[in-house]
């Protein structure tokens, strides 16, 4: 597997330890199970017998957790030439096991191994195919489970007969499909990524490939986020005072075009927090409220909510960038484009400085080809998605 950003992985693993205790990895003995190939596809079983001699000795097939119905042997035309390649996921049979994946192609009646990779973690959390680029042929998605709520996903595309990594990200839950408002008009897929926060709360984003990176795909929100709204409404039935559920509900309501509901949810969270010491979610609640007021075109009221937060988020670069973005939208709504662009630029500056480990903040020439910014975009983190939102508002050529 390609290297997962260590800062993001470390954060997610730390959150996992807090929730589940130190033993978030299962005992090796719990990983031992009878080998499986698929749900009974005879061709897949035949292929396994034919290719296993090209794998390390003693390998056993491993069925991925997702997608539903996927097997240890899967076929797809990655080259777009009308001939299927074969993906095999396996373990070496050791205790604990070493996982792997390999890609095969049949040439002149004989199977040839085109590519292989050694996996991380203790399970294959995802192995499947989806056309993320819209080029009419699928990409390969491989996920490796590294903790109870943490998996690393690598995405590969075929170039000739070479498999090249496009990007990587961390996730807790993953949905893959065409969630755009133009559903059915093209075959391009998006990724709905759930990243664990605390308890049963997740930060959710729907990502699409824009030619350079995976970025938030607003066209998919109306179709996907009703599921997220329903999820948090259900969670709140059991924990009505959980401010983190109210915050994520407000965020989801805003994304499905329900700004007044988002305001009500954010204010419910703020009411629960009243009288408590400053809470982590307070600033985020206010930013969601400001964004919802922007969506209602109440730009002056949005500024009244957001302006008192300015300068108070020095220790949280992500919240400070979200604040800059929301304020920028309010000024753009008032046709003050110069002030809006100044704030969008400030948001990217914060993110590049804090998360891309750049010693020099490049205040000009932010575009989709900027190497420093691409380093951040390629992280597959919430900060990278926020930077993409800023860049889109600045009029980047790919959006």
N, C-alpha and C positions, 0 to 999 in steps of 0.2 A: 504494500500500500504506500502511496505517496505520503509524504510527511504532512500530518495535520498540524495547523498552527498551535504551537505549544502553549501560548498564553490562553487561548480560547479553550483548548482541551483541559488545561490545568484548572481553569475556572469551573468548567462543567463537571470535572471529576470531583473537585472540592465540594460542589453543591451536592453531588451524589453521596459523598461520604457523610455530609451533615444529615441527610435524610435517612440513609440506610445503614449508617455505621461504617466501620472500616472494612468489613468483609463484603464489599459490593461485588467481588468476583466469586463465582461459585467454586465449591471444592472440585478438584479435577475428577474425582470419582463420579460426580453428578453429570459429567459431560459424556460419559460412556454410554452409548446406545447402539442398538442394532443398526447396521448400515442401511440407508435408504437411498433410492435414486430418484423416484418421482411418484406420482399418484397412479402408476400402473401402465405408463406408456411403454409398449414393447420396444419401439424403436430406440427410445432413450436407454433402456437396459442393454440393448444390443450395442449401441454406441459406446457405453461405458466399458463393456467387455473388450471392445476393439481398441480403445485409447488408453486404458489403464496401464498398459505396458510402457507408455511414453511418460508416465508419471513416476515420482519417486517410489521405490519399493514399499509395499505395505499400505499404500494409500487407500482410504475408504471414502465413498461419496458422502457429501454433506448437503442436506436440503436447506436452503436459506429460509429464514423466518418470513421474509416477504420477497416478492408479492405472493398473494394467496394463490395456491395451485402451482407455484414454481417448483422445479425439481433441481437435483444436483446436476442434471444434464439439460441444457437449454439451447435452442437454435434461433438464429436471426441472421439476416443478410446485412452485415455491417458495411460491406463494400458497395452495396447497391448494384451488384452485377447479376442478380437473380439466383445466386448460390448461397446457401446458408453456411455460416461459420457455427461452430459448436463451442459453447462455454461449459466448463466443468468446474464445480466447486468441491473441495475435498479436504480431508485432514490426513496427517501422516500416521494416524493410529497410535501415536505415543500418548503418554499420560503425564502432564497435560498435553493436548494435541497441538500441533502446528498446522494452521490452516493455509489454504492456498487456492488459487484459481488459475485455470489455463484455457487458452483459446486454440481450437484446432480447425483445420481446413482439409478437405479431401482433395487430393491432387493425384491424378492418374490412378485412381482407385485405392490410394493409400492415404491414411491420416497423417498429417504433418502438424507438429506443434508450432504455432505462430508466436505464442507469447505466454508467459506465466508470471505470477506474482505471489509473494509470500504475504499472507494476511497478518493483521494485528488482532489482539484480543482473543476471545474464547468462543465466538460464534459468528456465522455468516448472517448478518442481520438483513441484508438485501443483496439480491443478485438478479438483474433483469435488464430490459432494454426499453428505451424510449427515444423518440426523435425530439431532442431539445432544441436543435438548430433550425429546423424547418427545411432541411436539405433533402428530405424524402428518404432518409435511411437512419436507422436508430443509433444512438450512443449506448455504451455499456455503463451500467451503474452497479458499483460494488460497495456494499456496506459491511463494516466489521464491528461487532459489538465489543466495546472496551469497558463497559460498566453497566450497572442496572438501567441507567437512564442516559447512557452516552454511547453513540455509535459514530464512526467516521465514515463518510461517503466519498469515494473517488469516482470521477466521471471521465470516461475515455471515449475517444472518437477514432475511427479507422482512417488512416491516410495511406493509400496503397494497400500494402499488406502489413503495415506497421500500426500498432495501437498506441496512441498518444494521449497523455493525460490532459484534460481540459482544465479541471479545477477540483478542489476538495472542500468539504465542509463538515461540521459536526451537527448531529441531530439527535433528538430523543425519539421522535415519531416522524414518519414520512409518508406522505401521499403523493403519488405520481399520476398525472392525467392532464387532459385538456380542460382547464378551468376557465378559459377566457370567455368574454362576453360574445365572442364570435364562435362559440362552441359549435363544432361540426363543420366549420368552413375551411379548416385546415387541420393538419395532423400534428402540429407542434404541441409538445407537452410542457407542462410546468411542474415545479416541485413545491409542494406545500410542506414547509419545514416547521416542526414543533421543537423548540429548544427548552429544556426543563429550567424552571426558575426555583420554585419552592413548593412543597406540598404537591398538589396536583395541578399547579399553575405552570403554563408554558407560554413562552413568547412565540407567536405564530407569524410566519411570513410566507407569501407565495412568490416564488422566484421564476423568472424566465431568462433565457440566454439572449443577450443583445448583440452578440458578435464579439464581445470582449470579456464579459463576465456575467455571472448570475446576479440579476438585480431585481428589486421588487417590481412585480407586474400588476399594476393597478387595474388592468383590464380583467383580471381574474378575481378581484375582490368580491364583486356582487354575486358570483356563482359559488365561491368557496366559503366566505366568512359567515354566512348564516349557520353553517355547521359549528363554527367557533362560538358564535353568540349562544346557540343552544347548549353547547358544552358548559359555558360559564354560568348560564342561568341554572343549569342542573347542579353545578357545584355549590352555588349560593344557597340552594335549598337546605343543604346540610350545614353550611358555615356562613350564615348571613352577615357576620361581622368581619369576614376575611377581606381586608382592604385590597389584597393583591388580586382576588377574584373580581372585585368591582373595577379595579383599574383595567385588567385585561378585557373585561366585558365592555367597558367604555371604548377601548381601542377597537374592538371588533365591531361594535355598533357604528362607530364612525366610518369604518371601512365598507360597511354595507349601505351607507347613505342614510343613516339615522342620527343626525347630529344632535337633536334634542334629547333622544334617549341616551346618547353618549354623555351629554352635559349632566343629565339626571344621575347617571351611574357614577361619574367622577365626583359630583357633589355628595352623593351618598358615602363614598369613600372618605371624602374630606370631613363629613359630619362625624363619622366614626373616629377619625383621627383628632377631632377637636378636643383640646384639653390634654392630649398626650404630648410628650416631647416630639420635636420634629422627626418625622418618619421618612424612610427612604422613598416611599411612594407619593408623598405629598407633592413634591415638585413635578413628578410625572403626571399626577392627576390634574394639576393646574395646566400643564402643557396640553393634555388631551382636551380639557375644557376650552383652552384658547383655540386649538385646531378646530373644534366643533363650532365655535363662534365664527371663525373664519369661513367654515363651510356654509354657515347661515348668512354670510356677508355682513356680519356685525363686527367689522374690523376695529372700530374704536373700542368696543367692549372687550374684544380679544386683547388689545394692547393694555387695557386696564388690568386684566387678569395676569398677563405675562410680564409686564414691565417691572413689577416689584421683585421678580426673581432674578433680574439681571445682576450679575456680579456676586451672586450668592451660591454659585455652583462650581466653585474653584476645584473641588475634589472629585467632581463627577463630569468628566469630559463629554460623556455620552448625553447626559441631561442638558449640559450647556449647549451642545450642538443642536439638540432637539428644540431647545428654547430659541436659538438663533433662527432655525428653520421656520418655526411657527411665527415668530415676529416678522421674519422676511415675507412670509405669505400675507400677513396683515398689511404690510406696507405696499406690497404689490397690488393687493386689492384696492388700495387707495391711490393707485397709479403712481406711486413713488418708487419707480423701478431702480433708481440709483441706490436708495437706502436698502431696498430688498436685496439687490445683488451684493451689497457690502456685507449684509448679514449672512447670506448664503456662503460667501467667500470665507467669512469668519468661522462658520460651522465646519467647512472642510479643513481650514487651517487647524482647528482644534483636533479634529480626527486624525489628520496626518501626523501632527506632532505627538499626540498621545498614543496612537495605535499602530502607526506604520514605522515607529522608531526612527523618524527622520530627524537628523540634526539641523536640517535647513528646511524651513517652511517656505515653499515656493508660492508666493502670493500671486503670481501671474501664470498664464498658460495652463490652467487646469482644463484638461480635456481627456478623452478616453485613451489617448496615447501617452499620457504623462507617466513615466516609469514609477515614480514614487506613489502616485495615486493608484496605479494598477496593482502595486504591491499590496495596498490596503484592500482594494476590491477583490483580490484573489484570496483573501483570508476566509471568505465564506462566514463572516461573523455579522451580528447585528450592526456593529459599527461600519462595516463595509457597505451594508445595505443602506444605511443612513447617508453615507458619503455619496452613493449612487443617486439618492433622491436629491441631494444638494446639487450634484453635477447636472442632473436633468433640468433643474430649475435655472441653472446658469446657461442653458442652451447648448449643452454638449451635442455633437453631431449624431450620436447614437442614443436614442431614448425612445 
